Amino acid sequence: MPKLYDYFGLIVMFYANEHEPIHVHGKFQGRETRAELIVVDGVVTDIRYTVMTGRAPLVLGELRYFEEIVAARADDIVAKWIDFFVLHKPIKPERITRRLK
């Protein structure tokens, strides 16, 4: 379960057995939301947020943090997906302590 970022207590991660499309999970105190990155010709063109079946979704403030970090780091998330799932490289988690707005 590779952790990508810790952003004000919100954990952004992949599950180790993921599948395409490229997506990350935002988790905070048992709540979870998924962000799917739509990539066209190598460029992130859209981000779609969905609720995970059987899990409570992130609440408004947590979701705002999740949206901030995914938008700010979308290209990095795609690169980390390729590193981990295609090239089988380890991912080093990053703790972010400043707002990314």
C-alpha positions as CSV (number, residue, x, y, z in Angstrom):
1,M,0.0,0.0,0.0
2,P,2.3,2.8,-1.2
3,K,1.7,6.1,0.5
4,L,2.4,9.1,-1.7
5,Y,1.7,12.1,0.5
6,D,0.7,13.1,4.0
7,Y,-1.1,16.4,3.7
8,F,-2.3,17.8,7.1
9,G,-3.3,14.3,8.3
10,L,-4.8,13.3,5.0
11,I,-3.1,10.2,3.5
12,V,-2.9,10.0,-0.3
13,M,-2.0,6.5,-1.5
14,F,-2.3,3.7,-4.0
15,Y,-3.4,0.2,-3.1
16,A,-0.7,-2.3,-4.1
17,N,-3.0,-4.3,-6.4
18,E,-4.4,-1.3,-8.3
19,H,-5.7,-1.2,-11.9
20,E,-6.2,1.4,-14.5
21,P,-7.4,4.1,-14.9
22,I,-4.8,6.0,-12.9
23,H,-6.2,6.9,-9.5
24,V,-5.4,7.6,-5.9
25,H,-7.2,7.2,-2.6
26,G,-7.5,9.9,0.0
27,K,-8.0,8.6,3.5
28,F,-8.6,10.4,6.8
29,Q,-9.7,8.7,10.1
30,G,-11.5,5.8,8.3
31,R,-13.1,7.9,5.6
32,E,-12.0,7.5,2.0
33,T,-12.6,9.1,-1.4
34,R,-11.0,8.2,-4.8
35,A,-9.6,10.6,-7.4
36,E,-9.4,9.3,-11.0
37,L,-6.9,11.2,-13.2
38,I,-8.0,11.4,-16.8
39,V,-4.9,11.4,-19.0
40,V,-5.1,12.2,-22.7
41,D,-1.9,12.1,-24.8
42,G,0.2,12.2,-21.6
43,V,-1.6,15.3,-20.2
44,V,-4.0,15.2,-17.2
45,T,-7.2,16.7,-18.6
46,D,-9.6,16.0,-15.8
47,I,-9.9,14.7,-12.2
48,R,-13.0,12.9,-11.1
49,Y,-13.8,12.2,-7.4
50,T,-15.9,9.3,-6.4
51,V,-17.1,7.7,-3.1
52,M,-15.8,4.3,-2.3
53,T,-18.4,1.6,-1.9
54,G,-18.8,0.5,1.7
55,R,-16.7,3.4,3.1
56,A,-17.7,6.7,4.5
57,P,-16.5,9.6,2.2
58,L,-14.2,12.4,3.2
59,V,-16.1,15.3,4.8
60,L,-16.0,18.7,3.2
61,G,-12.7,20.1,4.8
62,E,-10.9,16.8,4.1
63,L,-12.2,16.6,0.6
64,R,-11.0,20.2,0.0
65,Y,-7.5,19.1,1.1
66,F,-7.7,16.1,-1.1
67,E,-8.7,18.1,-4.1
68,E,-5.9,20.6,-3.5
69,I,-3.2,18.0,-3.4
70,V,-4.4,16.0,-6.3
71,A,-4.8,19.1,-8.5
72,A,-1.4,20.4,-7.5
73,R,0.4,17.1,-7.8
74,A,-1.5,15.5,-10.7
75,D,1.6,15.1,-13.0
76,D,3.6,13.7,-10.1
77,I,0.9,11.2,-9.3
78,V,1.0,10.0,-12.9
79,A,4.8,9.7,-12.7
80,K,4.6,7.8,-9.4
81,W,1.9,5.4,-10.9
82,I,4.2,4.6,-13.8
83,D,7.2,4.2,-11.4
84,F,5.3,1.8,-9.1
85,F,3.0,-0.2,-11.4
86,V,5.0,-0.2,-14.6
87,L,8.7,0.1,-13.6
88,H,8.2,-1.6,-10.2
89,K,10.2,1.1,-8.4
90,P,9.6,1.9,-4.7
91,I,7.7,5.1,-3.8
92,K,9.1,7.5,-1.2
93,P,6.2,9.2,0.7
94,E,6.3,12.9,1.1
95,R,5.0,14.9,4.1
96,I,3.7,18.3,3.0
97,T,3.3,20.9,5.8
98,R,2.3,24.0,3.8
99,R,-0.9,24.6,1.9
100,L,-0.7,24.1,-1.8
101,K,-3.4,26.5,-2.9
